[in-house]
Amino acid sequence: MNDKTSNADAPWTQWLANPWGLAQAWADYTVDACQRAVLYADVERQVGDQYQAQLRKTAPNVLNFPGEVVMSGLDLPRPVNYGMARILPQPGQVIDDTKRPFVVVDPRAGHGPGIGGFKPDSEIGAALAAGHPCYFVGFLPNPVPGQTVEDVMRAEAAFLRRVAELHPDSQGKPAVIGNCQAGWQILMTAAVWPELFGPIIVAGTPVSYWGGDNPMRYAGGLMGGSWMTALTGDTGAGRFDGAWLVQNFENLDPANTLWTKQYHLYANIDTEGPRYIGFEKYWGGHVFLNDVEMQYIVDNLFIGNKLSTAQLITSDGIRIDLRNIKSPILVFCSHGDNITPPAQALGWITDLYRDDNEVIGHDQTIVYATHPSIGHLGIFVSGSVGRKEHRKFASTIDQIDLLPAGIYRATVDDVPEDAGDVNDPYLLSIHRSGVEDVRAIVRPDPESDRRFSAAARISEINLALYRSFVQPWVRAFSTPYTAAWLHKLHPLRLSFEAWTSDNPLAAAMGKLADDIREQRAPVPAGNPFLQLQQNISDAVVQALNQYRDRRDGIYAITFDTLFGSPWIQALAGQTYGDRTPVRTHPGASPEHRRFLQEAMQHLQTLLHEGGALEVSLRALFYVFQHHEKIDERYFHYASQLPDVGLTEGQDLASFRRLVRTQAVLLAAYGDQAIEPIPSLLKGTAPEVIEQISTSITQLAQIDGAPLTADAQTALERVQGLLAGAVDLENAVRMTAQANRIVRTSADAAAQHPTATPSAPSEPSAASETVDNKRPSSATSRRRLSK
């Protein structure tokens, strides 16, 4: 302890020994601090001016890419404030219209649109860089009166139909990216219209809202439920102010909200200004939702948690069941995300499926990727994530689309040195996973579910009380005029409005800042007072973090104590001591069970149907079932199968169906699925069969790693079956050739009959030829054995 103290005091010792030097350091620091303060004030003034400029725009956004509107939701039968624009390529970029288009849908959760294309290294940038046509779905600041969540779903379906019309020659259906709130809305849309979707990427999207350990999940219960949402919508004259959602986000991290963000700008004022101004353009773009939209979201999702157990039913009677989605779903989440922790992003999987067989039975492909540390906004905004994860997701989307039904884990790693001809710094790998692996991440807790279920029931009671006795009075005194003033006086809006060029003092600071930039005198990094400033900042951050941790702990204890009480649970209709799960598995419909029975019967007939392509796929799956992971190199090499004509006439959709069918056959029948290989290859040229065998062998060893014993055994068995098929085809060819020769000889003899039948004749040349060319039985056996 004494050594640490002496080391910390060492820099000050030399300054105290030189009072004049210390005084000069103080003078330098004072000048620098004053200049920083003025420059900081000027940057904040620019932020305020930018905020006002955005308010004056009809369709404000933060997109970093030019685009042209191709469809407006205002023109739909059920109008909404959404629209779709085609993103124009950057100079020098070549877009291939035959590639599947990407559609990026931005979240409407308090902020304005554009976060999916906020930087060049973003989801939109990644799609364009991969040569895909790209579309962006955004929204206006104000909703259409009466607009509902279902109306937005219908609009998104209409947008996808339009994209499909614009790209009739596309190799696949549109790939859709949904960020945060847009993710669960896209999943709901895909559950109702699954035929419109290609692969779906949901980034930072909460779908199962009771999971995890973060404090956001307690908010609804601690406020008494959704009656506060109804009150906010009523005081807003039918509109819910998205600034409240942004404030909830800021409250999660008081250190960043109250200190770190501003201090980082102040400490790096000479370089940080443009980045800070650009981000505040997004952060200050508050938008509105209709009260019915927000009430639906809070009641059914945030508090009710009904989406992940197929409890939601549309107004026209359609159940929203995520198991209906047949396109691959890629879930991207982060352990550093306190808005959407992995438990909330992945919990829907364990809510819907009890084991891997149920996943395969619903023909669903789920891929999940977890980042170790990035925060919620970093999932969409971070340049490093855009250059790495989003870039790889976009460039390998067709490979992901070919994955058979099941659960997989994706990782993006640096390319190993022995990777061979890989022209990319990163490599996407797909690892075998399953429901149990996801369950280990989610950690379902039935007791916690009982508490949240009680909170949901109390919310319904309080909402009914509010609507019966309070809401009529609130609505009677709320007008568009009072609502407008409440919106203007929101603390977040005031923070932007208070310091703009309209403020005479702020305008003066702007002129002064220009002079300071010409005479800037930054203090050296070794200045002791600059170090003291940093130490004080660290102490402030630590104190605020301690406050946050204690506050969150109190929230959790209060919630668990209150809603775990026998009295509250009894009031919510739960019997004390009852261990029956409050969130029951949604089960399977009679129609689905009948479908599975018919599918299994159909599979049995497919076991002995097919040709070289079916054999190739079935053999590959048989060998790769013993691989823990595969990466891009496997797909790249497998794409060479067309070189032997196996995929001729196959489009991507039919090839995908074939891949999934062969994978299900192998999963259902195991070793029995490869036994028909020789009969399936009947009539296939031996050289084609040999090429298939060579390709499978090379593909199994493409990563250079030694095969496991099981994989080696599987490979040898496949090679043996293919070799047997080659021998069989060679034998058939030899027999056919011999038969042709015999027929030729017989025809020749018939054309030249013998003059004297009784006299022995000399063997004809044709007969000698037949005798010489007909292999002996021993020779045939030797050839077959080879």
Secondary structure, DSSP 8 states (H G I E B T S, - for coil): -HHHHHHHHHHHHHHHT-HHHHHHHHHHHHHHHHHHHHHHHHHHHHHHHHHHHHHT-SS----SS-EEEEEEGGGSSS--SEEEEEE---TT----TTS--EEEE---SSB-S-GGGSSSSSHHHHHHHTT--EEEEEE-SS--TT--HHHHHHHHHHHHHHHHHH-TT-SSS-EEEEETHHHHHHHHHHHH-GGG-S-EEEES---STT-SS-GGGGHHHHTTSTHHHHHHHHHTTTEEETHHHHHHHHHT-HHIIIIIHHHHHHHTHHHHHHHHHHHHHHHT-B-EEEHHHHHHHIIIIIIT--GGGT--B-TTS-B--GGG--S-EEEEEETT-SSS-HHHHHHHHHHH-SSHHHHHHTT-EEEEEEESS--TTHHHH-HHHIIIIIHHHHHTHHHHHT--SEEEEEEEEE--TT--S--SSEEEEEEE--HHHHHHHH---HHHHHHHHHHHHHHHHHHHHHHHHTHHHHHHH--HHHHHHHHHT-HHHHHHHSSSTTSHHHHHHHHHHHHHHHT-----TT-HHHHHHHHHHHHHHHHHHHHHHHHHHHHHHHHHHHHTSHHHHHHTT--TT----SS------HHHHHHHHHHHHHHHHHTT---HHHHHHHHHHHHHTT-SEEEHHHHHHHTTGGGGTTTTT--HHHHHHHHHHHHHHHHHHGGGGTTTHHHHTTT--HHHHHHHHHHHHHHHTTT-----HHHHHHHHHHHHHHHHHHHHHHHHHHHHHHHHHHHHHHHHHHHS--S-TTS-----HHHHHHHHHS--HHHHHHHHH-
